């Protein structure tokens, strides 16, 4: 195991990652998925956006426990190509690991200037509770993205455009909450020999640094093995372990995930035809 003390050069003063903001799951049934986390994991309903609130394309249900916010999103129409392709490839899964930032536009310009692929340019969202600024880039792995959220001027339950959701689920009152407090880290599992590429993405594009690492000499059991490098921002608020499989007596659990989830490594090897995608940039 190795701990790293060198953080490298600090990013510009207005590029500051304050922590994980929310994690968005793309799922087949958003209401059902959110209800499961409420009834089984002690989350509480926070906000929503669907037909009943005036939304015409997506249904999103947001739940919260401590500082943890999960957003579950599904399509309202059968011709939503982005969700259709994602769900066909992966099943229900994480689409967006969002980060709270000091200055959304500065962070977007910094990362895109370093070579990150833009998905959505900085956009101001406003309602009666104030305003927030959001922008999105492609993550360093798979079909995942990172949304930067600047919300210091917003006092609503989640983001502008979402209605407060205070559903009175009886299971909230009858089962104790596990007391989950915050998201400590978000992990990406990658194919063999992909770890360094992903690590370099976060160092070069987002200004992160290596925080900790372990290889297959330490993480090796009779059944499985893996290698892992943890990267984090300069202030060490956003930690992201990057894993890859290693040779063991049996298939690594990391490789099992890549095979079942259909990560980038498998898609490249299979050579399967993928439907044409719309341009990533959304103005």
C-alpha positions as CSV (number, residue, x, y, z in Angstrom):
1,X,0.0,0.0,0.0
2,X,1.2,3.5,-0.9
3,X,0.1,6.9,0.4
4,X,1.0,9.9,-1.7
5,X,2.0,13.2,-0.1
6,X,2.6,15.3,-3.2
7,X,-0.6,17.0,-4.3
8,X,1.0,18.7,-7.3
9,X,0.3,22.3,-8.1
10,X,-3.1,23.7,-6.8
11,X,-5.7,24.5,-9.4
12,X,-6.8,28.1,-10.0
13,X,-8.4,29.7,-6.9
14,X,-12.0,29.6,-8.4
15,X,-11.7,25.9,-9.3
16,X,-12.6,24.2,-6.0
17,X,-14.4,20.9,-5.6
18,X,-16.5,21.1,-2.4
19,X,-17.7,17.4,-2.3
20,X,-20.1,15.0,-4.0
21,X,-23.4,16.7,-4.8
22,X,-25.6,13.8,-5.9
23,X,-25.4,10.5,-7.7
24,X,-27.9,10.0,-10.6
25,X,-29.1,6.5,-11.6
26,X,-30.7,5.9,-15.0
27,X,-33.3,3.2,-14.3
28,X,-36.3,1.6,-16.0
29,X,-38.7,2.8,-13.2
30,X,-37.6,5.8,-11.3
31,X,-40.6,5.9,-8.8
32,X,-40.1,2.2,-7.9
33,X,-36.3,2.5,-7.5
34,X,-36.7,5.6,-5.2
35,X,-39.3,3.8,-3.2
36,X,-36.9,0.9,-2.6
37,X,-34.2,3.1,-1.2
38,X,-36.8,4.8,1.1
39,X,-38.3,1.5,2.4
40,X,-35.1,-0.6,2.6
41,X,-32.3,1.9,3.2
42,X,-33.9,4.6,5.3
43,X,-33.8,7.4,2.7
44,X,-36.4,10.1,2.7
45,X,-38.2,11.6,-0.3
46,X,-36.8,15.0,-1.2
47,X,-37.9,16.2,-4.6
48,X,-39.3,15.1,-7.9
49,X,-39.9,16.1,-11.5
50,X,-42.4,14.3,-13.8
51,X,-45.6,14.8,-15.8
52,X,-47.4,16.1,-12.8
53,X,-44.9,18.9,-12.3
54,X,-44.9,19.9,-16.0
55,X,-42.0,17.8,-17.2
56,X,-42.5,16.0,-20.6
57,X,-39.3,14.0,-21.2
58,X,-38.0,12.5,-17.9
59,X,-39.3,11.4,-14.5
60,X,-36.8,12.0,-11.7
61,X,-37.3,11.1,-8.0
62,X,-34.7,12.4,-5.5
63,X,-34.1,10.9,-2.1
64,X,-31.8,11.9,0.8
65,X,-30.2,10.6,3.9
66,X,-27.7,12.7,5.8
67,X,-25.7,14.5,3.1
68,X,-26.3,11.7,0.6
69,X,-28.6,12.6,-2.4
70,X,-29.6,10.0,-4.9
71,X,-31.5,10.9,-8.1
72,X,-33.4,8.2,-10.0
73,X,-34.4,9.0,-13.6
74,X,-36.3,7.2,-16.3
75,X,-37.8,8.2,-19.6
76,X,-41.4,9.3,-20.0
77,X,-41.4,8.6,-23.8
78,X,-40.3,5.4,-25.6
79,X,-38.1,7.3,-28.1
80,X,-35.5,8.6,-25.6
81,X,-32.5,7.2,-27.3
82,X,-29.9,8.1,-24.6
83,X,-31.7,6.2,-21.9
84,X,-32.7,3.4,-24.2
85,X,-29.2,2.7,-25.3
86,X,-27.8,3.0,-21.7
87,X,-30.3,0.6,-20.2
88,X,-29.9,-1.9,-23.0
89,X,-26.2,-1.9,-22.5
90,X,-26.0,-1.8,-18.7
91,X,-29.4,-2.2,-17.1
92,X,-30.1,0.2,-14.2
93,X,-26.9,2.0,-13.3
94,X,-25.1,5.1,-12.3
95,X,-25.1,7.8,-15.0
96,X,-23.9,10.9,-13.2
97,X,-21.5,11.4,-10.3
98,X,-22.1,15.0,-9.6
99,X,-19.7,17.3,-7.7
100,X,-20.5,20.6,-5.8
101,X,-18.1,23.3,-7.0
102,X,-17.3,26.8,-6.0
103,X,-17.6,28.2,-9.5
104,X,-19.3,26.1,-12.2
105,X,-18.2,28.0,-15.2
106,X,-14.5,28.2,-14.1
107,X,-14.5,24.5,-13.3
108,X,-16.0,23.6,-16.7
109,X,-13.6,25.9,-18.6
110,X,-10.6,24.5,-16.6
111,X,-11.5,20.8,-17.3
112,X,-12.5,21.3,-20.9
113,X,-9.4,23.4,-21.5
114,X,-7.4,20.4,-20.2
115,X,-9.1,18.1,-22.7
116,X,-12.2,16.8,-21.0
117,X,-15.2,16.2,-23.3
118,X,-18.1,18.6,-22.8
119,X,-21.6,17.2,-22.5
120,X,-23.5,20.3,-21.4
121,X,-22.3,23.9,-21.2
122,X,-22.8,25.9,-18.1
123,X,-26.5,26.6,-17.7
124,X,-28.3,28.9,-15.2
125,X,-31.3,27.3,-13.6
126,X,-33.7,29.5,-11.7
127,X,-37.0,29.3,-9.7
128,X,-38.6,31.0,-6.7
129,X,-35.9,29.5,-4.4
130,X,-33.0,31.1,-6.2
131,X,-30.6,30.0,-8.9
132,X,-28.0,27.3,-9.5
133,X,-25.5,26.8,-12.3
134,X,-24.8,23.3,-13.7
135,X,-22.5,22.0,-16.4
136,X,-21.5,18.4,-17.4
137,X,-18.4,16.7,-18.8
138,X,-17.8,13.1,-19.8
139,X,-16.2,11.1,-17.0
140,X,-12.9,9.2,-17.4
141,X,-14.7,5.8,-17.8
142,X,-17.6,4.2,-19.6
143,X,-20.9,6.0,-20.2
144,X,-20.7,8.0,-16.9
145,X,-20.6,11.8,-16.7
146,X,-19.8,14.4,-14.1
147,X,-22.1,17.4,-13.5
148,X,-20.6,20.4,-11.7
149,X,-23.2,22.1,-9.5
150,X,-22.8,25.6,-8.1
151,X,-25.6,26.0,-5.6
152,X,-24.6,28.6,-3.0
153,X,-27.4,30.9,-4.2
154,X,-30.1,28.2,-4.2
155,X,-32.2,27.4,-1.1
156,X,-34.7,24.9,-2.6
157,X,-34.9,21.1,-1.9
158,X,-32.7,20.0,-4.8
159,X,-32.4,22.1,-8.0
160,X,-34.6,24.6,-9.8
161,X,-37.4,22.9,-11.7
162,X,-37.9,20.2,-9.1
163,X,-40.9,20.2,-6.8
164,X,-40.6,19.3,-3.1
165,X,-41.7,15.7,-2.3
166,X,-42.9,14.9,1.2
167,X,-44.5,11.5,0.7
168,X,-45.6,9.9,3.9
169,X,-44.3,6.3,3.5
170,X,-45.3,4.3,6.7
171,X,-42.1,2.3,6.5
172,X,-40.1,5.5,7.2
173,X,-41.7,5.6,10.6
174,X,-41.7,1.8,11.4
175,X,-38.1,0.9,10.5
176,X,-35.0,2.5,11.9
177,X,-32.7,4.5,9.6
178,X,-29.2,3.0,9.3
179,X,-27.8,6.5,9.8
180,X,-25.9,6.9,6.6
181,X,-24.1,10.2,6.8
182,X,-22.2,11.1,3.5
183,X,-20.6,9.6,0.4
184,X,-17.0,8.9,1.3
185,X,-15.9,7.8,-2.2
186,X,-17.2,6.7,-5.6
187,X,-15.4,3.8,-7.3
188,X,-15.0,3.0,-11.0
189,X,-14.2,-0.6,-12.0
190,X,-12.4,-0.9,-15.3
191,X,-11.0,-3.5,-17.6
192,X,-7.5,-4.9,-17.4
193,X,-4.8,-2.3,-18.2
194,X,-7.4,0.5,-18.1
195,X,-6.7,1.8,-14.6
196,X,-3.7,4.1,-15.4
197,X,-5.6,5.7,-18.3
198,X,-8.5,6.6,-16.0
199,X,-6.2,7.8,-13.3
200,X,-4.4,10.1,-15.7
201,X,-7.7,11.5,-16.9
202,X,-8.5,12.8,-13.4
203,X,-5.0,14.1,-12.8
204,X,-4.7,15.8,-16.2
205,X,-8.3,17.0,-16.8
206,X,-9.7,17.7,-13.3
207,X,-6.5,18.6,-11.5
208,X,-6.7,15.6,-9.1
209,X,-3.7,13.8,-7.5
210,X,-2.9,10.3,-6.4
211,X,-4.0,9.8,-2.8
212,X,-3.5,6.1,-2.1
213,X,-2.8,2.8,-4.0
214,X,-2.7,-0.9,-3.6
215,X,-1.7,-3.7,-6.0
216,X,-2.3,-7.4,-6.4
217,X,0.5,-8.2,-4.0
218,X,-1.7,-6.8,-1.1
219,X,-5.2,-7.4,-2.6
220,X,-4.9,-11.1,-3.4
221,X,-7.0,-13.9,-2.0
222,X,-7.5,-17.5,-2.9
223,X,-10.4,-16.4,-5.1
224,X,-9.7,-13.0,-6.5
225,X,-7.3,-10.1,-7.0
226,X,-7.3,-6.4,-8.0
227,X,-5.3,-3.3,-8.3
228,X,-6.5,0.1,-7.1
229,X,-5.4,3.8,-7.2
230,X,-7.4,6.4,-5.3
231,X,-7.4,9.9,-6.8
232,X,-8.8,13.0,-5.2
233,X,-9.1,16.8,-5.6
234,X,-6.5,19.1,-4.1
235,X,-8.5,19.6,-0.9
236,X,-9.2,15.9,-0.7
237,X,-13.0,16.2,-0.5
238,X,-13.8,14.1,-3.6
239,X,-12.2,10.7,-3.5
240,X,-12.5,8.3,-6.4
241,X,-10.8,4.8,-6.3
242,X,-10.0,3.5,-9.8
243,X,-9.9,-0.4,-9.9
244,X,-8.8,-2.9,-12.4
245,X,-8.7,-6.8,-12.3
246,X,-5.5,-8.7,-11.6
247,X,-4.7,-12.4,-12.2
248,X,-5.8,-14.8,-9.4
249,X,-6.9,-18.4,-9.1
250,X,-10.4,-17.3,-10.2
251,X,-11.8,-14.4,-12.1
252,X,-11.4,-11.1,-10.3
253,X,-14.6,-9.5,-9.0
254,X,-13.6,-6.4,-10.9
255,X,-13.6,-8.4,-14.2
256,X,-17.0,-10.0,-13.2
257,X,-18.4,-6.5,-12.9
258,X,-17.0,-5.3,-16.2
259,X,-18.4,-8.4,-17.9
260,X,-21.9,-8.0,-16.5
261,X,-22.1,-4.2,-16.7
262,X,-20.6,-4.1,-20.2
263,X,-17.9,-1.6,-19.6
264,X,-15.7,0.0,-22.2
265,X,-13.2,-2.8,-22.3
266,X,-15.8,-5.4,-23.2
267,X,-17.5,-3.2,-25.7
268,X,-14.3,-2.6,-27.6
269,X,-13.4,-6.3,-27.7
270,X,-16.9,-7.5,-28.8
271,X,-17.0,-5.2,-31.9
272,X,-20.8,-5.1,-31.6
273,X,-22.6,-2.5,-33.7
274,X,-23.7,0.5,-31.6
275,X,-26.5,2.8,-32.7
276,X,-25.4,6.3,-33.9
277,X,-25.3,8.7,-31.0
278,X,-26.3,12.4,-31.1
279,X,-23.4,14.9,-30.6
280,X,-22.3,15.0,-27.0
281,X,-22.3,18.8,-26.7
282,X,-25.6,20.4,-25.6
283,X,-25.8,24.1,-25.7
